[in-house]
Amino acid sequence: MKVESRHLEIGAENSAQGFGKRYYMFLMVFLGALSAFGPFITDFYLPTLPSMAEIFHTNASMVQLGLTAGVLGVAVGQIIFGPVSDKYGRRPVLFASLLLFCLATVASIFSPTIDFFNVCRFLQGLGGSGGIVLSRSVATDCYSGRELAKTLAIVGSINGIAPVVAPVIGGMVAGAIGWKGIFLILLAIGVMLAVGCVLFRESLPVENRIKGGYLKVAGGFAELFRRPWFCLYAAMFGISYGVLFSYISSASFIMQDHFGFSEFHFALFFAINAIGCAVGSGLTMKFKKMKTAALFSTAGMTIFSALQIVAALTEDSFLVYEGLMFMVMFSLGFIFPSGTTLGMTEGKGYVGAASAVLGASGFAFGGIVSPLVGLGDMILTSGCIMCGCALLALVAAVIGYARKDNKTE
């Protein structure tokens, strides 16, 4: 395919010659920040969920619906901004998405009711999604081969760690500034990223953009869904997010309401699990093949989440709960770099659309499972959802590992 070939040549040229060391460092920091932005939008205020139920005079399910709205906004936004950036370029689309986020954040701070707040949360997620989808797209614009895998490992690791780190930071400041203070911090981050767009160099040349109307832009999705291996890796990546969001949407209630810990202690234990996720992500490149890392990750998640179910049925111990969750998060860390690299490599030629499908699949699964963890015994329910998602992801990883002609190893 000529366009794809030319695309790879430009990527190689950019990585070898076009980027000076200073801009390379800026690009890595900028892409990392963009990748982390979406998860921060959805998870930064998690420690304040119990108190928000009291402030808005509502129940836990309605407050958790705000989390779902934000997650679905991130999922839908990636489907929009990814392919649109294939047509108009990365930079203008990124700036527009950040502007939408900033406006929605200001509106959410002045929410009079929980329903109005939840609508603002959807718009926040919609605006913040541009950072996630474009961080993967820009990396794939600029690099190829092993260099692309390393870059996506960095971006994917940050994208995977951010949902766990965000509540940690939120828990440290929630008691002092409340949920509105947390949203002011998010607004400041959005403004800084918008300023960063000024320094960012457009990564998709005009000649490589999709020509024609929006139907042709949307046709990128049709092409991707005709690629069975891309669909497999997108499913594996997305389902794994079900494990992540089962944990993060239940953890504050389990640790604070069930076990009686404070917001500070919640943040502390979340930080420990964040370290586990970070270590797992960092060790991914130790595997020679990304499909091996994916298999290791999904197998570990399945085993330890199954043990969480057993523990929930036999004893009510925080140490057992926390120990198993640490191992689930450690195992989960491997899937973010490996799943991203496998999926984006299979999506060559339609980078923005491929990034959109990967990201949307993850946040769509997250949005589905988040309200479900509140049904029944939250420890048992979240464990069952995590185990079910992990098992499905494991099946996909096994199929991918058995592939003989895998070009995305």
Solvent accessible surface area in square Angstrom, and as a share of the most:
residue,aa,sasa,rsa
1,M,137,0.61
2,K,181,0.77
3,V,74,0.42
4,E,42,0.19
5,S,55,0.36
6,R,105,0.38
7,H,15,0.07
8,L,62,0.31
9,E,96,0.43
10,I,16,0.08
11,G,1,0.01
12,A,52,0.40
13,E,94,0.42
14,N,29,0.15
15,S,27,0.17
16,A,79,0.62
17,Q,147,0.65
18,G,39,0.37
19,F,35,0.15
20,G,44,0.42
21,K,179,0.76
22,R,220,0.80
23,Y,20,0.08
24,Y,80,0.31
25,M,116,0.52
26,F,48,0.20
27,L,1,0.00
28,M,19,0.08
29,V,101,0.58
30,F,9,0.04
31,L,0,0.00
32,G,4,0.04
33,A,40,0.31
34,L,1,0.01
35,S,1,0.01
36,A,15,0.11
37,F,3,0.01
38,G,0,0.00
39,P,0,0.00
40,F,30,0.12
41,I,0,0.00
42,T,0,0.00
43,D,0,0.00
44,F,3,0.01
45,Y,0,0.00
46,L,0,0.00
47,P,0,0.00
48,T,3,0.02
49,L,0,0.00
50,P,27,0.17
51,S,46,0.29
52,M,0,0.00
53,A,16,0.13
54,E,132,0.59
55,I,99,0.50
56,F,29,0.12
57,H,170,0.76
58,T,36,0.21
59,N,90,0.46
60,A,41,0.31
61,S,76,0.49
62,M,56,0.25
63,V,1,0.01
64,Q,3,0.01
65,L,78,0.39
66,G,0,0.00
67,L,0,0.00
68,T,11,0.06
69,A,15,0.12
70,G,0,0.00
71,V,0,0.00
72,L,70,0.35
73,G,0,0.00
74,V,0,0.00
75,A,6,0.05
76,V,64,0.37
77,G,0,0.00
78,Q,0,0.00
79,I,68,0.34
80,I,80,0.41
81,F,25,0.10
82,G,0,0.00
83,P,8,0.05
84,V,36,0.20
85,S,0,0.00
86,D,7,0.04
87,K,43,0.18
88,Y,94,0.36
89,G,0,0.00
90,R,2,0.01
91,R,91,0.33
92,P,74,0.46
93,V,10,0.05
94,L,3,0.02
95,F,99,0.41
96,A,52,0.40
97,S,0,0.00
98,L,0,0.00
99,L,94,0.47
100,L,53,0.27
101,F,0,0.00
102,C,19,0.11
103,L,115,0.57
104,A,6,0.05
105,T,0,0.00
106,V,64,0.37
107,A,37,0.29
108,S,0,0.00
109,I,14,0.07
110,F,153,0.64
111,S,13,0.08
112,P,102,0.64
113,T,69,0.40
114,I,17,0.09
115,D,87,0.45
116,F,91,0.38
117,F,1,0.00
118,N,13,0.07
119,V,91,0.52
120,C,5,0.03
121,R,0,0.00
122,F,69,0.29
123,L,65,0.32
124,Q,0,0.00
125,G,0,0.00
126,L,27,0.13
127,G,0,0.00
128,G,0,0.00
129,S,0,0.00
130,G,0,0.00
131,G,0,0.00
132,I,1,0.00
133,V,0,0.00
134,L,1,0.00
135,S,0,0.00
136,R,5,0.02
137,S,0,0.00
138,V,3,0.02
139,A,0,0.00
140,T,1,0.01
141,D,3,0.01
142,C,1,0.00
143,Y,3,0.01
144,S,34,0.22
145,G,56,0.54
146,R,117,0.43
147,E,77,0.34
148,L,3,0.02
149,A,8,0.06
150,K,111,0.47
151,T,4,0.03
152,L,0,0.00
153,A,7,0.06
154,I,75,0.38
155,V,2,0.01
156,G,3,0.03
157,S,16,0.10
158,I,57,0.29
159,N,6,0.03
160,G,0,0.00
161,I,32,0.16
162,A,4,0.03
163,P,0,0.00
164,V,0,0.00
165,V,43,0.25
166,A,0,0.00
167,P,0,0.00
168,V,10,0.05
169,I,67,0.34
170,G,0,0.00
171,G,4,0.04
172,M,120,0.54
173,V,42,0.24
174,A,5,0.04
175,G,69,0.67
176,A,93,0.72
177,I,74,0.37
178,G,28,0.27
179,W,11,0.04
180,K,96,0.40
181,G,11,0.11
182,I,0,0.00
183,F,0,0.00
184,L,99,0.49
185,I,62,0.32
186,L,0,0.00
187,L,36,0.18
188,A,50,0.38
189,I,45,0.23
190,G,0,0.00
191,V,73,0.42
192,M,126,0.56
193,L,12,0.06
194,A,19,0.14
195,V,94,0.54
196,G,10,0.10
197,C,4,0.02
198,V,103,0.59
199,L,118,0.59
200,F,3,0.01
201,R,121,0.44
202,E,58,0.26
203,S,9,0.06
204,L,6,0.03
205,P,36,0.23
206,V,95,0.55
207,E,103,0.46
208,N,16,0.08
209,R,49,0.18
210,I,30,0.15
211,K,111,0.47
212,G,44,0.43
213,G,45,0.44
214,Y,134,0.51
215,L,162,0.81
216,K,124,0.53
217,V,6,0.03
218,A,50,0.38
219,G,31,0.29
220,G,1,0.01
221,F,31,0.13
222,A,45,0.35
223,E,45,0.20
224,L,0,0.00
225,F,119,0.50
226,R,166,0.60
227,R,52,0.19
228,P,96,0.60
229,W,69,0.24
230,F,0,0.00
231,C,43,0.26
232,L,30,0.15
233,Y,2,0.01
234,A,6,0.04
235,A,42,0.32
236,M,0,0.00
237,F,3,0.01
238,G,0,0.00
239,I,18,0.09
240,S,0,0.00
241,Y,2,0.01
242,G,0,0.00
243,V,0,0.00
244,L,0,0.00
245,F,0,0.00
246,S,0,0.00
247,Y,1,0.01
248,I,0,0.00
249,S,0,0.00
250,S,1,0.01
251,A,0,0.00
252,S,0,0.00
253,F,16,0.07
254,I,1,0.01
255,M,0,0.00
256,Q,27,0.12
257,D,95,0.49
258,H,94,0.42
259,F,45,0.19
260,G,61,0.58
261,F,55,0.23
262,S,55,0.36
263,E,45,0.20
264,F,126,0.52
265,H,78,0.35
266,F,0,0.00
267,A,1,0.00
268,L,82,0.41
269,F,37,0.15
270,F,0,0.00
271,A,24,0.18
272,I,68,0.34
273,N,0,0.00
274,A,7,0.06
275,I,105,0.53
276,G,0,0.00
277,C,0,0.00
278,A,36,0.28
279,V,70,0.40
280,G,0,0.00
281,S,3,0.02
282,G,55,0.53
283,L,67,0.33
284,T,0,0.00
285,M,51,0.23
286,K,159,0.67
287,F,48,0.20
288,K,185,0.78
289,K,83,0.35
290,M,2,0.01
291,K,15,0.06
292,T,41,0.24
293,A,0,0.00
294,A,2,0.01
295,L,44,0.22
296,F,94,0.39
297,S,0,0.00
298,T,0,0.00
299,A,32,0.25
300,G,11,0.11
301,M,0,0.00
302,T,19,0.11
303,I,101,0.51
304,F,47,0.19
305,S,0,0.00
306,A,37,0.29
307,L,82,0.41
308,Q,2,0.01
309,I,36,0.18
310,V,83,0.47
311,A,13,0.10
312,A,27,0.21
313,L,122,0.60
314,T,100,0.58
315,E,97,0.44
316,D,100,0.52
317,S,31,0.20
318,F,24,0.10
319,L,146,0.72
320,V,51,0.29
321,Y,8,0.03
322,E,16,0.07
323,G,37,0.35
324,L,26,0.13
325,M,1,0.00
326,F,62,0.26
327,M,62,0.28
328,V,0,0.00
329,M,0,0.00
330,F,40,0.17
331,S,3,0.02
332,L,0,0.00
333,G,0,0.00
334,F,5,0.02
335,I,0,0.00
336,F,1,0.00
337,P,0,0.00
338,S,0,0.00
339,G,0,0.00
340,T,2,0.01
341,T,9,0.05
342,L,0,0.00
343,G,0,0.00
344,M,0,0.00
345,T,39,0.23
346,E,27,0.12
347,G,0,0.00
348,K,18,0.08
349,G,19,0.18
350,Y,44,0.17
351,V,6,0.03
352,G,0,0.00
353,A,1,0.01
354,A,0,0.00
355,S,0,0.00
356,A,0,0.00
357,V,12,0.07
358,L,0,0.00
359,G,2,0.02
360,A,10,0.08
361,S,23,0.15
362,G,0,0.00
363,F,2,0.01
364,A,34,0.26
365,F,66,0.28
366,G,0,0.00
367,G,3,0.03
368,I,103,0.52
369,V,8,0.04
370,S,0,0.00
371,P,52,0.33
372,L,73,0.36
373,V,0,0.00
374,G,32,0.31
375,L,113,0.56
376,G,71,0.69
377,D,81,0.42
378,M,38,0.17
379,I,15,0.07
380,L,49,0.24
381,T,27,0.16
382,S,2,0.01
383,G,0,0.00
384,C,60,0.36
385,I,29,0.15
386,M,2,0.01
387,C,23,0.14
388,G,34,0.33
389,C,14,0.08
390,A,0,0.00
391,L,91,0.45
392,L,104,0.52
393,A,0,0.00
394,L,36,0.18
395,V,78,0.45
396,A,8,0.06
397,A,3,0.02
398,V,75,0.43
399,I,86,0.43
400,G,1,0.01
401,Y,96,0.37
402,A,64,0.50
403,R,26,0.10
404,K,191,0.81
405,D,97,0.50
406,N,11,0.06
407,K,178,0.75
408,T,9,0.05
409,E,72,0.32
